[in-house]
Amino acid sequence: MALMEIVVVPLGTETPSVSKYVADCVSVLKEKGLKFQVNPMGTVVEGDVDELLEVAKLMHQKPFEKGAKRVVTTLRIDDRKDKELHMEEKVKSVYEKLK
């Protein structure tokens, strides 16, 4: 299992607010049944790499369907072969080291 952080930025829209575009992108994750966490600057998703790349493409296309003239998408993928990655455990291990 891998983790992907994705940021989809629609440009050329009628307003500087992007929340409706974010909601549309997140709806793709819900439809696919993937585990995800939205944060103030992006979204983290769990899955296998092929699945994550496929869903990233679908999320990238969503703002165009709502009239965006340009979309900039940034991805970061963390993929380990020695053990499964999970969002909660990765964050938990950091906080444990702060104690």
TORPA-4810 file (N, C-alpha, C, O; in nm, 3 decimals):
<nodes>
NODE_1_0.084_-0.118_0.000_0.000_0.000_0.000_0.088_0.124_0.000_0.189_0.129_0.071_M
NODE_2_0.051_0.222_-0.079_0.126_0.346_-0.090_0.039_0.463_-0.045_-0.083_0.450_-0.031_A
NODE_3_0.104_0.575_-0.022_0.035_0.699_0.009_0.063_0.799_-0.102_0.175_0.806_-0.154_L
NODE_4_-0.039_0.875_-0.139_-0.022_0.981_-0.238_-0.078_1.109_-0.181_-0.189_1.112_-0.128_M
NODE_5_0.000_1.216_-0.193_-0.053_1.348_-0.164_-0.080_1.414_-0.298_0.007_1.418_-0.385_E
NODE_6_-0.201_1.465_-0.315_-0.238_1.528_-0.441_-0.294_1.667_-0.414_-0.373_1.688_-0.321_I
NODE_7_-0.251_1.761_-0.496_-0.302_1.897_-0.492_-0.347_1.931_-0.634_-0.266_1.929_-0.727_V
NODE_8_-0.475_1.961_-0.651_-0.531_1.997_-0.780_-0.571_2.144_-0.773_-0.656_2.182_-0.693_V
NODE_9_-0.509_2.226_-0.859_-0.534_2.370_-0.856_-0.597_2.412_-0.989_-0.530_2.413_-1.092_V
NODE_10_-0.726_2.448_-0.986_-0.790_2.498_-1.107_-0.755_2.645_-1.128_-0.756_2.725_-1.034_P
NODE_11_-0.726_2.681_-1.251_-0.697_2.820_-1.287_-0.795_2.865_-1.394_-0.854_2.783_-1.464_L
NODE_12_-0.812_2.994_-1.406_-0.903_3.046_-1.507_-1.048_3.020_-1.472_-1.129_2.987_-1.559_G
NODE_13_-1.080_3.036_-1.344_-1.217_3.017_-1.298_-1.281_3.152_-1.269_-1.212_3.254_-1.269_T
NODE_14_-1.410_3.152_-1.244_-1.481_3.277_-1.221_-1.460_3.336_-1.082_-1.499_3.450_-1.057_E
NODE_15_-1.399_3.260_-0.992_-1.379_3.305_-0.855_-1.247_3.250_-0.800_-1.200_3.145_-0.844_T
NODE_16_-1.187_3.321_-0.703_-1.065_3.267_-0.643_-1.091_3.149_-0.548_-0.997_3.077_-0.513_P
NODE_17_-1.215_3.128_-0.508_-1.249_3.016_-0.421_-1.242_2.885_-0.500_-1.288_2.878_-0.614_S
NODE_18_-1.183_2.781_-0.439_-1.169_2.653_-0.509_-1.242_2.539_-0.437_-1.230_2.424_-0.479_V
NODE_19_-1.317_2.569_-0.332_-1.378_2.462_-0.252_-1.472_2.373_-0.334_-1.476_2.252_-0.311_S
NODE_20_-1.546_2.428_-0.428_-1.635_2.343_-0.508_-1.555_2.248_-0.598_-1.598_2.136_-0.624_K
NODE_21_-1.439_2.293_-0.644_-1.353_2.208_-0.726_-1.291_2.098_-0.641_-1.281_1.983_-0.684_Y
NODE_22_-1.250_2.134_-0.520_-1.195_2.035_-0.427_-1.300_1.928_-0.397_-1.270_1.809_-0.398_V
NODE_23_-1.422_1.972_-0.370_-1.530_1.877_-0.341_-1.553_1.782_-0.458_-1.575_1.662_-0.437_A
NODE_24_-1.547_1.833_-0.578_-1.564_1.747_-0.697_-1.450_1.645_-0.707_-1.474_1.528_-0.740_D
NODE_25_-1.329_1.688_-0.679_-1.214_1.596_-0.684_-1.226_1.490_-0.575_-1.198_1.372_-0.600_C
NODE_26_-1.268_1.530_-0.456_-1.283_1.435_-0.346_-1.396_1.335_-0.376_-1.390_1.220_-0.333_V
NODE_27_-1.497_1.378_-0.451_-1.605_1.287_-0.486_-1.554_1.168_-0.567_-1.610_1.059_-0.560_S
NODE_28_-1.447_1.188_-0.644_-1.385_1.079_-0.720_-1.332_0.973_-0.623_-1.350_0.854_-0.645_V
NODE_29_-1.268_1.019_-0.515_-1.214_0.926_-0.416_-1.325_0.848_-0.346_-1.312_0.728_-0.322_L
NODE_30_-1.434_0.918_-0.314_-1.547_0.851_-0.249_-1.607_0.746_-0.341_-1.638_0.635_-0.298_K
NODE_31_-1.623_0.781_-0.470_-1.680_0.686_-0.567_-1.592_0.562_-0.580_-1.643_0.451_-0.597_E
NODE_32_-1.461_0.579_-0.573_-1.368_0.466_-0.586_-1.352_0.389_-0.457_-1.293_0.281_-0.456_K
NODE_33_-1.405_0.443_-0.347_-1.396_0.374_-0.218_-1.258_0.376_-0.155_-1.224_0.288_-0.075_G
NODE_34_-1.178_0.475_-0.191_-1.043_0.485_-0.136_-1.043_0.559_-0.003_-1.126_0.647_0.020_L
NODE_35_-0.950_0.523_0.082_-0.934_0.591_0.209_-0.855_0.719_0.182_-0.751_0.716_0.116_K
NODE_36_-0.904_0.832_0.232_-0.839_0.960_0.207_-0.856_1.053_0.326_-0.941_1.032_0.412_F
NODE_37_-0.774_1.156_0.327_-0.783_1.259_0.429_-0.756_1.394_0.362_-0.649_1.417_0.306_Q
NODE_38_-0.856_1.482_0.368_-0.840_1.616_0.314_-0.773_1.701_0.422_-0.810_1.695_0.539_V
NODE_39_-0.675_1.781_0.381_-0.612_1.875_0.474_-0.618_2.014_0.410_-0.660_2.026_0.295_N
NODE_40_-0.577_2.118_0.480_-0.591_2.253_0.425_-0.515_2.279_0.295_-0.548_2.373_0.222_P
NODE_41_-0.414_2.197_0.266_-0.330_2.224_0.149_-0.331_2.113_0.045_-0.258_2.122_-0.054_M
NODE_42_-0.412_2.010_0.063_-0.415_1.900_-0.031_-0.494_1.783_0.024_-0.569_1.797_0.121_G
NODE_43_-0.476_1.668_-0.037_-0.546_1.547_0.004_-0.447_1.430_0.001_-0.369_1.417_-0.093_T
NODE_44_-0.452_1.346_0.104_-0.369_1.226_0.110_-0.460_1.106_0.087_-0.569_1.098_0.142_V
NODE_45_-0.413_1.012_0.004_-0.492_0.896_-0.035_-0.409_0.770_-0.016_-0.289_0.770_-0.043_V
NODE_46_-0.471_0.662_0.030_-0.406_0.531_0.042_-0.451_0.441_-0.071_-0.568_0.443_-0.111_E
NODE_47_-0.358_0.361_-0.123_-0.393_0.263_-0.227_-0.269_0.207_-0.291_-0.157_0.243_-0.254_G
NODE_48_-0.288_0.119_-0.389_-0.170_0.073_-0.463_-0.137_0.177_-0.569_-0.222_0.256_-0.609_D
NODE_49_-0.013_0.177_-0.615_0.036_0.285_-0.702_-0.046_0.297_-0.830_-0.079_0.409_-0.871_V
NODE_50_-0.078_0.187_-0.894_-0.156_0.194_-1.018_-0.291_0.260_-0.994_-0.336_0.343_-1.072_D
NODE_51_-0.355_0.222_-0.885_-0.485_0.278_-0.849_-0.472_0.428_-0.820_-0.557_0.507_-0.861_E
NODE_52_-0.367_0.466_-0.749_-0.346_0.607_-0.715_-0.322_0.691_-0.839_-0.375_0.802_-0.850_L
NODE_53_-0.244_0.641_-0.932_-0.218_0.716_-1.054_-0.344_0.729_-1.139_-0.367_0.833_-1.201_L
NODE_54_-0.424_0.626_-1.142_-0.551_0.632_-1.216_-0.645_0.736_-1.156_-0.706_0.815_-1.228_E
NODE_55_-0.656_0.735_-1.024_-0.747_0.829_-0.958_-0.693_0.973_-0.968_-0.771_1.068_-0.974_V
NODE_56_-0.561_0.988_-0.971_-0.502_1.121_-0.988_-0.542_1.180_-1.123_-0.573_1.299_-1.133_A
NODE_57_-0.542_1.098_-1.226_-0.583_1.144_-1.359_-0.729_1.188_-1.358_-0.763_1.293_-1.413_K
NODE_58_-0.815_1.109_-1.295_-0.956_1.145_-1.286_-0.978_1.274_-1.208_-1.059_1.358_-1.247_L
NODE_59_-0.904_1.290_-1.099_-0.915_1.412_-1.019_-0.865_1.533_-1.098_-0.924_1.641_-1.090_M
NODE_60_-0.759_1.515_-1.173_-0.703_1.624_-1.255_-0.805_1.672_-1.360_-0.810_1.791_-1.391_H
NODE_61_-0.883_1.580_-1.413_-0.979_1.615_-1.518_-1.105_1.683_-1.466_-1.172_1.754_-1.541_Q
NODE_62_-1.139_1.661_-1.339_-1.264_1.713_-1.282_-1.282_1.864_-1.299_-1.389_1.905_-1.342_K
NODE_63_-1.184_1.948_-1.266_-1.206_2.093_-1.279_-1.237_2.137_-1.423_-1.310_2.234_-1.443_P
NODE_64_-1.183_2.067_-1.522_-1.215_2.101_-1.661_-1.365_2.081_-1.687_-1.426_2.157_-1.763_F
NODE_65_-1.423_1.979_-1.624_-1.566_1.952_-1.641_-1.651_2.065_-1.584_-1.766_2.084_-1.625_E
NODE_66_-1.596_2.141_-1.489_-1.667_2.254_-1.426_-1.627_2.388_-1.485_-1.664_2.492_-1.432_K
NODE_67_-1.552_2.386_-1.595_-1.522_2.510_-1.665_-1.385_2.571_-1.642_-1.356_2.677_-1.698_G
NODE_68_-1.301_2.508_-1.563_-1.165_2.562_-1.545_-1.093_2.562_-1.679_-1.108_2.469_-1.759_A
NODE_69_-1.016_2.665_-1.703_-0.943_2.676_-1.830_-0.806_2.608_-1.823_-0.749_2.571_-1.925_K
NODE_70_-0.755_2.592_-1.700_-0.624_2.533_-1.681_-0.623_2.463_-1.545_-0.687_2.510_-1.451_R
NODE_71_-0.550_2.352_-1.534_-0.540_2.279_-1.408_-0.395_2.240_-1.386_-0.330_2.183_-1.474_V
NODE_72_-0.344_2.272_-1.266_-0.209_2.232_-1.227_-0.223_2.131_-1.113_-0.281_2.162_-1.009_V
NODE_73_-0.170_2.012_-1.134_-0.180_1.904_-1.034_-0.040_1.863_-0.991_0.049_1.839_-1.073_T
NODE_74_-0.023_1.854_-0.859_0.104_1.812_-0.801_0.082_1.683_-0.724_-0.013_1.672_-0.647_T
NODE_75_0.170_1.584_-0.745_0.162_1.455_-0.677_0.291_1.426_-0.602_0.401_1.461_-0.647_L
NODE_76_0.276_1.362_-0.487_0.389_1.302_-0.416_0.344_1.163_-0.375_0.238_1.148_-0.315_R
NODE_77_0.424_1.063_-0.406_0.389_0.925_-0.372_0.497_0.867_-0.282_0.616_0.876_-0.311_I
NODE_78_0.453_0.808_-0.172_0.541_0.738_-0.077_0.503_0.591_-0.085_0.393_0.552_-0.045_D
NODE_79_0.594_0.509_-0.137_0.566_0.368_-0.161_0.677_0.285_-0.098_0.794_0.299_-0.134_D
NODE_80_0.642_0.199_-0.004_0.740_0.111_0.062_0.712_-0.033_0.023_0.597_-0.072_0.004_R
NODE_81_0.816_-0.110_0.013_0.802_-0.252_-0.018_0.825_-0.340_0.105_0.792_-0.459_0.103_K
NODE_82_0.882_-0.282_0.212_0.910_-0.362_0.331_0.793_-0.370_0.427_0.788_-0.460_0.511_D
NODE_83_0.696_-0.277_0.417_0.576_-0.283_0.500_0.470_-0.192_0.440_0.499_-0.104_0.359_K
NODE_84_0.346_-0.215_0.482_0.236_-0.131_0.434_0.240_0.005_0.502_0.274_0.017_0.620_E
NODE_85_0.204_0.107_0.425_0.194_0.242_0.480_0.048_0.275_0.508_-0.041_0.241_0.430_L
NODE_86_0.026_0.343_0.619_-0.107_0.393_0.652_-0.090_0.534_0.707_0.005_0.562_0.780_H
NODE_87_-0.181_0.622_0.672_-0.173_0.762_0.713_-0.160_0.777_0.863_-0.071_0.848_0.911_M
NODE_88_-0.246_0.712_0.937_-0.250_0.729_1.082_-0.119_0.684_1.148_-0.068_0.752_1.237_E
NODE_89_-0.067_0.571_1.103_0.055_0.519_1.163_0.176_0.607_1.132_0.264_0.623_1.216_E
NODE_90_0.179_0.664_1.014_0.290_0.751_0.978_0.290_0.877_1.066_0.395_0.920_1.114_K
NODE_91_0.174_0.934_1.087_0.162_1.054_1.172_0.187_1.017_1.318_0.254_1.090_1.391_V
NODE_92_0.133_0.905_1.361_0.149_0.860_1.499_0.296_0.842_1.534_0.339_0.881_1.643_K
NODE_93_0.373_0.785_1.445_0.515_0.760_1.473_0.591_0.892_1.491_0.685_0.898_1.570_S
NODE_94_0.553_0.995_1.420_0.617_1.126_1.438_0.586_1.182_1.576_0.676_1.228_1.647_V
NODE_95_0.458_1.178_1.615_0.420_1.231_1.745_0.482_1.152_1.860_0.515_1.209_1.964_Y
NODE_96_0.498_1.024_1.843_0.563_0.943_1.947_0.709_0.984_1.967_0.760_0.980_2.079_E
NODE_97_0.774_1.021_1.859_0.914_1.062_1.869_0.928_1.202_1.932_1.036_1.238_1.977_K
NODE_98_0.821_1.279_1.935_0.823_1.412_1.997_0.811_1.405_2.148_0.843_1.502_2.217_L
NODE_99_0.767_1.293_2.201_0.747_1.280_2.346_0.878_1.271_2.419_0.879_1.259_2.542_K
</nodes>
